[in-house]
Amino acid sequence: MSETTARHTAEPHTIAASGKLNWLRAGVLGANDGIVSVAGIVIGVAAATADQGPIFT
């Protein structure tokens, strides 16, 4: 066989299902971090003041 058609049985060329779903896991965890961070800031500001303007900002 030539170099271009050689097959490497010890090197898998397909990605397992877990590898394909890593982007989904990263997206879910990233979104969760973003929601928790924003919610924490809003709750902290709401606890510091009763005005609605700073909370909505």
FIKOLZA-1660 file (N, C-alpha, C; in steps of 0.1 Angstrom, whole numbers, plus 5000, padded with zeros to 4 digits):
% residues 57
   i   px   py   pz ch aa at
   1 5008 4988 5000  A  M  N
   1 5000 5000 5000  A  M CA
   1 5009 5012 5000  A  M  C
   2 5004 5023 4994  A  S  N
   2 5011 5035 4994  A  S CA
   2 5008 5043 5007  A  S  C
   3 5016 5054 5009  A  E  N
   3 5014 5061 5021  A  E CA
   3 5000 5068 5022  A  E  C
   4 4994 5071 5011  A  T  N
   4 4981 5078 5011  A  T CA
   4 4970 5068 5013  A  T  C
   5 4972 5056 5011  A  T  N
   5 4961 5046 5013  A  T CA
   5 4964 5037 5024  A  T  C
   6 4974 5039 5032  A  A  N
   6 4978 5030 5043  A  A CA
   6 4967 5032 5054  A  A  C
   7 4964 5021 5060  A  R  N
   7 4954 5021 5071  A  R CA
   7 4961 5019 5084  A  R  C
   8 4957 5026 5094  A  H  N
   8 4963 5025 5107  A  H CA
   8 4952 5020 5117  A  H  C
   9 4954 5007 5120  A  T  N
   9 4943 5001 5128  A  T CA
   9 4945 5005 5143  A  T  C
  10 4956 5009 5147  A  A  N
  10 4958 5013 5161  A  A CA
  10 4954 5027 5164  A  A  C
  11 4951 5035 5153  A  E  N
  11 4947 5049 5155  A  E CA
  11 4932 5050 5151  A  E  C
  12 4924 5052 5161  A  P  N
  12 4909 5054 5157  A  P CA
  12 4907 5067 5150  A  P  C
  13 4900 5067 5140  A  H  N
  13 4897 5080 5133  A  H CA
  13 4883 5085 5135  A  H  C
  14 4875 5077 5142  A  T  N
  14 4862 5082 5145  A  T CA
  14 4861 5087 5160  A  T  C
  15 4852 5096 5162  A  I  N
  15 4850 5102 5175  A  I CA
  15 4838 5095 5182  A  I  C
  16 4840 5091 5194  A  A  N
  16 4830 5084 5201  A  A CA
  16 4818 5094 5205  A  A  C
  17 4807 5089 5208  A  A  N
  17 4795 5097 5212  A  A CA
  17 4799 5107 5223  A  A  C
  18 4806 5103 5232  A  S  N
  18 4810 5112 5244  A  S CA
  18 4818 5123 5239  A  S  C
  19 4827 5121 5229  A  G  N
  19 4835 5132 5223  A  G CA
  19 4826 5142 5215  A  G  C
  20 4816 5137 5209  A  K  N
  20 4807 5145 5201  A  K CA
  20 4798 5154 5210  A  K  C
  21 4795 5149 5222  A  L  N
  21 4786 5156 5231  A  L CA
  21 4794 5166 5241  A  L  C
  22 4807 5167 5240  A  N  N
  22 4814 5176 5248  A  N CA
  22 4810 5190 5246  A  N  C
  23 4807 5194 5234  A  W  N
  23 4803 5208 5231  A  W CA
  23 4790 5211 5238  A  W  C
  24 4781 5201 5239  A  L  N
  24 4768 5203 5245  A  L CA
  24 4770 5205 5260  A  L  C
  25 4779 5196 5266  A  R  N
  25 4782 5197 5280  A  R CA
  25 4788 5211 5284  A  R  C
  26 4797 5215 5275  A  A  N
  26 4804 5228 5278  A  A CA
  26 4794 5240 5276  A  A  C
  27 4785 5239 5267  A  G  N
  27 4775 5249 5265  A  G CA
  27 4765 5250 5277  A  G  C
  28 4761 5238 5282  A  V  N
  28 4752 5238 5293  A  V CA
  28 4758 5243 5306  A  V  C
  29 4770 5239 5308  A  L  N
  29 4778 5244 5320  A  L CA
  29 4781 5259 5319  A  L  C
  30 4784 5263 5308  A  G  N
  30 4787 5277 5306  A  G CA
  30 4775 5286 5308  A  G  C
  31 4764 5281 5302  A  A  N
  31 4751 5289 5304  A  A CA
  31 4747 5289 5319  A  A  C
  32 4749 5278 5326  A  N  N
  32 4746 5277 5340  A  N CA
  32 4755 5287 5348  A  N  C
  33 4767 5288 5345  A  D  N
  33 4776 5297 5351  A  D CA
  33 4772 5311 5349  A  D  C
  34 4768 5315 5337  A  G  N
  34 4763 5328 5334  A  G CA
  34 4750 5332 5341  A  G  C
  35 4741 5322 5342  A  I  N
  35 4728 5325 5349  A  I CA
  35 4731 5327 5364  A  I  C
  36 4739 5319 5370  A  V  N
  36 4742 5320 5384  A  V CA
  36 4749 5333 5387  A  V  C
  37 4759 5337 5379  A  S  N
  37 4766 5349 5381  A  S CA
  37 4757 5361 5381  A  S  C
  38 4749 5362 5370  A  V  N
  38 4739 5373 5369  A  V CA
  38 4729 5373 5380  A  V  C
  39 4724 5362 5384  A  A  N
  39 4714 5361 5394  A  A CA
  39 4720 5365 5408  A  A  C
  40 4733 5362 5410  A  G  N
  40 4739 5366 5422  A  G CA
  40 4741 5381 5423  A  G  C
  41 4745 5387 5412  A  I  N
  41 4747 5401 5412  A  I CA
  41 4733 5408 5414  A  I  C
  42 4723 5404 5408  A  V  N
  42 4709 5410 5409  A  V CA
  42 4704 5409 5423  A  V  C
  43 4706 5397 5429  A  I  N
  43 4702 5395 5443  A  I CA
  43 4710 5403 5453  A  I  C
  44 4723 5405 5450  A  G  N
  44 4731 5413 5459  A  G CA
  44 4727 5428 5458  A  G  C
  45 4724 5433 5446  A  V  N
  45 4720 5447 5445  A  V CA
  45 4706 5448 5451  A  V  C
  46 4697 5439 5449  A  A  N
  46 4684 5440 5455  A  A CA
  46 4684 5440 5470  A  A  C
  47 4693 5433 5476  A  A  N
  47 4695 5433 5490  A  A CA
  47 4700 5446 5495  A  A  C
  48 4708 5453 5487  A  A  N
  48 4714 5465 5491  A  A CA
  48 4705 5477 5490  A  A  C
  49 4696 5477 5481  A  T  N
  49 4687 5489 5479  A  T CA
  49 4673 5484 5476  A  T  C
  50 4663 5493 5479  A  A  N
  50 4649 5490 5476  A  A CA
  50 4645 5496 5463  A  A  C
  51 4654 5505 5457  A  D  N
  51 4650 5511 5444  A  D CA
  51 4651 5501 5433  A  D  C
  52 4641 5502 5423  A  Q  N
  52 4641 5493 5412  A  Q CA
  52 4650 5496 5401  A  Q  C
  53 4654 5509 5400  A  G  N
  53 4663 5513 5389  A  G CA
  53 4676 5506 5389  A  G  C
  54 4684 5505 5400  A  P  N
  54 4696 5498 5400  A  P CA
  54 4695 5483 5397  A  P  C
  55 4684 5478 5402  A  I  N
  55 4682 5463 5400  A  I CA
  55 4680 5460 5385  A  I  C
  56 4672 5468 5378  A  F  N
  56 4670 5466 5364  A  F CA
  56 4682 5469 5355  A  F  C
  57 4690 5478 5360  A  T  N
  57 4702 5482 5353  A  T CA
  57 4712 5470 5353  A  T  C
% end
